[in-house]
Amino acid sequence: MSTFEFEFPVRSWNSSEREILLARLFLIGFEGFEEGDDILKAYIPRERYSSEDMTTLAEQMSEQGLRVQYRYHETPVQNWNEEWEKSFDPVVIDEKVLIRAPFHAPDRDLPLTLVIEPKMSFGTGHHITTKLMIRDMLELSFEGARVLDMGSGTGVLGILAVRLGASRVLGVD
């Protein structure tokens, strides 16, 4: 399965005209949109594309005094999570905590290894704020503590709190 990516030059169009184009594209099966200052990009699965629908769209917009021009190309469907995972490296913090994904080999595991399914979420351990929180958490006692993890993302800080002895964790994202 593949997708068509259309580019519509809309530099001289006002916001109402752009909204009308977006609405009409949506009605004929376009599923994703990117709005720039000069270009509107729209995406439609190949099997839903109809040249007749595009002709009708151009005629409808022309009746409103708008000339629709576009160019398009076909792109194969990609698993963006899989592509991102290829560049996701495990994180080691102070040689005490390892944060890795299930697709990483367990050969480097540490006593405090946290296995998370990242899926482009916050809480992978790569951001400095997560690293700093983990360093601070290693200095605290969590035995029997109740912990609130605000902005939990993957829940990595809450998981670490449990591993450090917290009796209860509530994560809110």
Number of C-alpha atoms within 10 A of each C-alpha: 9 13 19 20 19 20 20 18 18 22 12 11 13 9 10 9 15 17 12 12 21 18 12 17 20 16 11 15 16 21 12 14 17 10 14 11 10 12 15 19 18 20 22 22 19 15 11 11 16 12 8 9 15 15 11 11 17 17 15 16 16 12 10 9 9 16 14 17 11 14 10 13 9 14 14 11 11 11 8 10 11 11 10 12 16 9 8 18 14 17 18 18 15 11 10 14 21 20 23 24 20 11 12 15 10 12 6 11 17 14 10 14 18 21 19 17 14 20 15 14 11 17 20 27 24 16 10 9 11 17 20 12 12 20 15 10 15 15 8 10 12 18 13 12 15 14 17 15 17 13 13 18 18 20 23 23 27 21 18 21 26 18 16 18 14 18 14 13 18 12 17 11 10
